[in-house]
Amino acid sequence: MDQEIKPQTPAENTPAATPSTPLTTKSEKKGPATAAIVGVIIAIILAVIGFLAWKKSETKPASVTTPVKTTAAATVTKVSATEVTTTSADIDKTLSALDDTKDFPATDMSDASLGLQ
């Protein structure tokens, strides 16, 4: 208890006066704008990361070396006009020999048998 007690001056006894309007700091004024900027930057970073991940996930086809198949050159045989005429006549004969009434009876091709009614 060897401490000396100093008398206090009236300015030290009175509490500091509070201003009538609250003081705002610069950080409070910039809060919404700063938050928006940080949000945009984070969104851009996430978009870039997503794009890079998408590009990386695209599988590029591996360079597959397939053996080259060589085919022999087709031999060209000349056809005469009589061979074409004979073949065409044979096809016409076969088609005219067909009888649609025997192959497709009217009862098999009716709307009722096909389920159209």
Summary of the structure (lengths in Angstrom):
residues: 117
radius of gyration: 49.6
end to end distance: 119.7
largest distance: 142.4
contacts: 131
relative contact order: 0.03
helix: 52%
strand: 0%
